[in-house]
């Protein structure tokens, strides 16, 4: 470790040896192997789980649509009260 005089920070020496990176083709092969290894860990849900998850997502979307619709009505009413109806 060396102290940087300009900012008084402790930094690593720049002459430290780094590990040599493998070439681009070796990195691509390593990436593909890691992807395949991760895909082997994936568990497919059963039909019952899939239906349950779909129902939960659709229920949540309907609730959020109702909340946004309610807020929209509230803001329309509020702007009508504050600014009045156009053309009246």
Secondary structure as UniProt FT lines:
FT   STRAND          2..3
FT   TURN            5..7
FT   STRAND          10..11
FT   TURN            14..15
FT   HELIX           24..40
FT   HELIX           47..83
FT   TURN            86..87
//
